[in-house]
Amino acid sequence: MKLMHQLGTGIVAGVIALSVYGANPETANDGADMSNRKQQVVDLLKSLETGDPKPLQYINPNKYIQHNLAVGDGMVGLGVLFASLPKGATKVNTVRVFQDGDFVFMHTEYDFFGPKIGFDIFRYEDGKIVEHWDNLQEKAPKPSPSGHTMIDGPTTATDLDKTEANKALTNAYMHDIVFNRRREKFPVYFDGNNYIQHNPWVPDQLTGLAAGLQELAKQWHAVKYDRVHKILGEGNFVLVIAEGSFGDAPSPVACQRTPLRWHNSAEKQEDDYLHALA
């Protein structure tokens, strides 16, 4: 369930393919439809645990594109995936689920071949799921230096009327802070002493962020972002899909930063999931 066919088999988050589809204006603002789609993808992922075939009806079998290099397209690929999972040992717990137009994205705790934390993105077309990307990372064995896990914190979006403003703010943040490293802009985007970090290696607050990133660099795990492919959001939660490099690994790397949670136009919470591709 990786984010691009071309990227390889590691932890992926990064490339909303070469095709970027806008929301259907007739469905993007339909609250009932949004709630229904969220529940559909929750049920679909839960079926990996239960083996229930009913949620497969939410997929368009003739158009389903799978970006996990280990899983084939269409229903045949899904059938092979289901058969490969440990019988009675697979666990799926979706912690957060959001929708932006025809895209539904979710934050999930998995346990198959070991505990993992994942992000999944599903794209709908004409009421059916037609495409899927994901990003999986081994679950950290202990909390962050500030005591946070990779999945705790708020789970429900607020400020729904500020979705587009928060996505624009996140885009500006990526350009100012991540790409151009304009440190004088930090106060514009971060809620300083209230900033919460769920990266298992990095402490809270701006001082913790700076110290954590410096320590990663010392360990040859410096992070470099090359390109943002898409930004998705609902209310005060925003997902950035990007690619770049992680350390000095010769292989390409995909990076996913999610979720950025905004409060009064200041970044309140962030997760960084990064991993070199095999």
C-alpha positions as CSV (number, residue, x, y, z in Angstrom):
1,M,0.0,0.0,0.0
2,K,2.7,2.5,-0.9
3,L,2.2,5.9,-2.4
4,M,3.6,5.3,-5.9
5,H,4.3,2.3,-8.1
6,Q,7.7,3.7,-9.0
7,L,9.0,4.2,-5.5
8,G,10.0,0.8,-4.2
9,T,9.1,-1.2,-1.2
10,G,9.9,0.8,1.9
11,I,7.8,3.1,4.1
12,V,6.2,5.5,1.7
13,A,4.5,8.7,2.0
14,G,5.0,11.0,-0.6
15,V,3.8,11.0,-4.1
16,I,0.1,11.4,-4.8
17,A,1.0,9.9,-8.2
18,L,1.2,11.9,-11.3
19,S,-2.6,12.4,-11.4
20,V,-4.1,14.9,-9.0
21,Y,-7.9,14.8,-9.0
22,G,-10.0,17.6,-7.6
23,A,-13.1,17.1,-5.4
24,N,-16.5,16.6,-7.0
25,P,-18.3,19.8,-5.9
26,E,-21.6,17.9,-5.8
27,T,-20.3,15.4,-3.2
28,A,-17.5,17.3,-1.4
29,N,-19.9,19.4,0.6
30,D,-22.4,16.6,1.3
31,G,-22.1,15.9,5.1
32,A,-23.9,12.6,4.9
33,D,-21.8,11.4,2.0
34,M,-18.6,12.5,3.8
35,S,-19.6,10.5,6.9
36,N,-20.5,7.5,4.8
37,R,-17.2,7.4,3.0
38,K,-15.2,7.7,6.2
39,Q,-17.1,4.7,7.6
40,Q,-16.6,2.8,4.4
41,V,-12.8,3.1,4.5
42,V,-12.8,2.3,8.3
43,D,-14.8,-0.8,7.6
44,L,-12.6,-1.7,4.6
45,L,-9.4,-1.6,6.7
46,K,-11.1,-3.4,9.6
47,S,-11.9,-6.3,7.2
48,L,-8.2,-7.0,7.1
49,E,-8.7,-8.1,10.7
50,T,-12.2,-9.7,10.5
51,G,-12.0,-11.2,7.0
52,D,-15.5,-9.7,6.3
53,P,-15.8,-9.4,2.5
54,K,-18.7,-7.0,2.6
55,P,-16.6,-3.8,2.6
56,L,-15.1,-4.9,-0.7
57,Q,-18.3,-3.7,-2.4
58,Y,-17.1,-0.1,-1.8
59,I,-14.4,-0.7,-4.4
60,N,-14.7,-0.3,-8.1
61,P,-13.2,-3.7,-9.2
62,N,-12.7,-2.5,-12.8
63,K,-10.7,0.6,-11.9
64,Y,-9.0,0.0,-8.5
65,I,-5.4,1.1,-8.6
66,Q,-3.1,-0.1,-5.7
67,H,0.1,1.8,-5.1
68,N,1.6,-0.8,-2.7
69,L,4.4,-2.5,-4.6
70,A,3.6,-5.7,-2.8
71,V,-0.1,-5.7,-3.8
72,G,-1.5,-6.0,-7.3
73,D,-4.3,-3.9,-8.7
74,G,-8.0,-4.8,-8.7
75,M,-9.7,-7.5,-6.6
76,V,-7.2,-10.1,-7.5
77,G,-4.5,-8.1,-5.7
78,L,-6.6,-7.6,-2.7
79,G,-7.4,-11.3,-2.6
80,V,-3.7,-12.2,-2.5
81,L,-3.2,-9.6,0.3
82,F,-6.0,-11.0,2.4
83,A,-4.6,-14.5,2.0
84,S,-1.1,-13.5,3.1
85,L,-2.1,-11.9,6.4
86,P,-1.6,-14.0,9.6
87,K,-4.9,-15.7,10.3
88,G,-6.4,-14.5,13.6
89,A,-3.4,-12.3,14.4
90,T,-4.0,-9.2,12.3
91,K,-5.3,-6.2,14.2
92,V,-6.6,-2.9,12.8
93,N,-7.5,0.2,14.9
94,T,-8.3,3.4,13.0
95,V,-7.6,6.3,15.3
96,R,-8.4,9.3,12.9
97,V,-10.2,9.6,9.6
98,F,-10.7,12.8,7.5
99,Q,-12.0,13.7,4.1
100,D,-11.0,16.3,1.6
101,G,-13.2,16.1,-1.5
102,D,-12.8,12.8,-3.2
103,F,-9.9,11.8,-0.9
104,V,-10.3,10.1,2.5
105,F,-7.2,9.8,4.6
106,M,-6.8,8.0,7.9
107,H,-4.3,7.3,10.7
108,T,-4.4,3.7,11.8
109,E,-2.7,1.4,14.3
110,Y,-1.9,-2.0,12.8
111,D,-0.5,-5.3,14.0
112,F,0.5,-7.8,11.3
113,F,4.0,-9.2,11.2
114,G,4.7,-6.8,14.1
115,P,3.0,-3.5,15.4
116,K,2.9,-0.6,12.9
117,I,1.4,2.8,12.5
118,G,0.0,3.7,9.1
119,F,-1.5,6.4,7.0
120,D,-3.9,5.4,4.2
121,I,-5.3,7.6,1.4
122,F,-8.3,6.5,-0.6
123,R,-9.6,8.2,-3.7
124,Y,-13.3,8.0,-4.7
125,E,-14.7,8.4,-8.2
126,D,-18.4,8.1,-8.9
127,G,-19.1,6.9,-5.4
128,K,-16.6,4.0,-5.4
129,I,-13.0,3.7,-4.3
130,V,-10.7,3.7,-7.3
131,E,-7.2,4.3,-5.8
132,H,-5.2,3.7,-2.6
133,W,-1.8,4.8,-1.2
134,D,-0.3,4.2,2.2
135,N,2.6,4.7,4.5
136,L,3.6,2.3,7.2
137,Q,6.2,2.6,9.9
138,E,7.2,0.2,12.7
139,K,5.6,1.3,15.9
140,A,8.0,3.0,18.2
141,P,8.9,0.8,21.2
142,K,8.6,3.7,23.7
143,P,7.0,7.2,23.8
144,S,8.7,10.3,22.6
145,P,11.1,12.2,24.9
146,S,8.1,14.2,26.0
147,G,5.9,11.2,26.7
148,H,3.7,11.1,23.5
149,T,2.9,8.1,21.4
150,M,2.6,8.2,17.6
151,I,-1.2,8.1,17.8
152,D,-2.4,9.9,21.0
153,G,-3.9,13.4,21.0
154,P,-7.1,14.9,19.5
155,T,-8.9,12.7,16.9
156,T,-11.7,14.9,15.6
157,A,-11.3,17.9,13.3
158,T,-12.6,21.3,14.3
159,D,-12.7,24.7,12.5
160,L,-14.2,23.0,9.4
161,D,-14.8,26.4,7.9
162,K,-11.0,27.0,7.9
163,T,-10.0,23.9,5.9
164,E,-8.8,25.8,2.8
165,A,-7.1,28.5,4.9
166,N,-5.2,25.9,6.9
167,K,-4.1,24.1,3.8
168,A,-2.8,27.4,2.4
169,L,-1.1,28.0,5.7
170,T,0.5,24.6,5.6
171,N,1.7,25.2,2.0
172,A,3.3,28.5,3.1
173,Y,4.9,26.7,6.1
174,M,6.5,24.1,3.9
175,H,8.0,26.7,1.6
176,D,9.1,29.1,4.3
177,I,10.3,26.7,7.0
178,V,11.0,23.3,5.3
179,F,12.4,24.3,1.9
180,N,13.8,27.8,2.5
181,R,14.7,27.4,6.2
182,R,13.6,30.9,7.1
183,R,14.1,30.7,10.8
184,E,12.7,34.1,11.4
185,K,9.4,32.8,10.3
186,F,9.1,30.2,13.1
187,P,6.9,32.4,15.3
188,V,4.5,32.8,12.4
189,Y,3.8,29.1,12.3
190,F,4.5,27.5,15.7
191,D,2.7,27.8,19.0
192,G,6.1,27.8,20.7
193,N,5.8,26.4,24.3
194,N,2.5,24.6,23.4
195,Y,3.8,22.8,20.4
196,I,3.4,19.0,20.7
197,Q,5.6,16.6,18.7
198,H,4.6,12.9,18.1
199,N,7.8,12.0,16.3
200,P,9.2,9.3,18.6
201,W,12.7,10.9,18.5
202,V,11.8,14.6,19.0
203,P,10.7,16.4,22.2
204,D,7.9,19.0,22.4
205,Q,8.3,22.8,22.0
206,L,10.4,24.6,19.5
207,T,13.6,24.1,21.6
208,G,12.9,20.4,21.6
209,L,12.2,20.4,17.8
210,A,15.6,22.1,17.1
211,A,17.5,19.8,19.5
212,G,15.8,16.7,18.1
213,L,16.6,17.6,14.4
214,Q,20.2,18.4,15.3
215,E,20.5,15.0,17.0
216,L,19.1,13.2,14.0
217,A,21.6,15.0,11.8
218,K,24.5,13.9,14.0
219,Q,23.3,10.3,13.6
220,W,23.3,10.8,9.8
221,H,19.5,10.9,9.7
222,A,19.1,14.4,8.5
223,V,15.9,15.1,6.7
224,K,15.7,16.9,3.3
225,Y,12.5,17.5,1.5
226,D,12.6,17.9,-2.3
227,R,9.0,18.2,-3.3
228,V,5.4,18.5,-2.1
229,H,3.0,16.4,-4.2
230,K,-0.3,17.1,-2.5
231,I,-1.9,18.7,0.6
232,L,-5.1,17.3,2.0
233,G,-7.0,18.7,5.0
234,E,-10.2,18.8,7.0
235,G,-10.6,21.6,9.5
236,N,-7.6,22.0,11.7
237,F,-5.9,18.7,10.5
238,V,-3.7,18.9,7.4
239,L,-1.7,16.1,5.7
240,V,1.3,16.9,3.5
241,I,2.4,14.3,1.0
242,A,6.0,14.9,0.1
243,E,9.2,13.2,-1.0
244,G,12.9,13.8,-0.2
245,S,15.9,12.1,1.5
246,F,16.5,10.6,4.9
247,G,20.1,10.5,5.9
248,D,22.8,9.5,3.4
249,A,21.1,6.4,2.1
250,P,21.8,6.0,-1.6
251,S,18.3,4.9,-2.3
252,P,15.4,7.4,-2.7
253,V,13.3,8.3,0.3
254,A,9.7,9.3,0.7
255,C,8.6,11.3,3.6
256,Q,5.2,12.0,5.0
257,R,4.5,14.8,7.5
258,T,1.1,14.3,9.2
259,P,-0.9,15.5,10.7
260,L,-0.2,19.2,11.2
261,R,-2.9,20.4,13.6
262,W,-3.5,24.1,13.6
263,H,-4.9,26.3,16.4
264,N,-5.5,30.0,15.9
265,S,-3.2,29.9,12.8
266,A,-0.3,28.4,14.8
267,E,1.0,24.9,14.4
268,K,0.0,22.9,17.5
269,Q,0.9,19.3,16.8
270,E,2.9,17.4,14.2
271,D,4.0,13.9,13.3
272,D,6.9,13.1,11.0
273,Y,7.1,9.6,9.6
274,L,10.3,9.1,7.7
275,H,12.0,6.0,6.3
276,A,14.5,5.1,3.6
277,L,13.1,3.1,0.8
278,A,14.5,-0.4,0.1
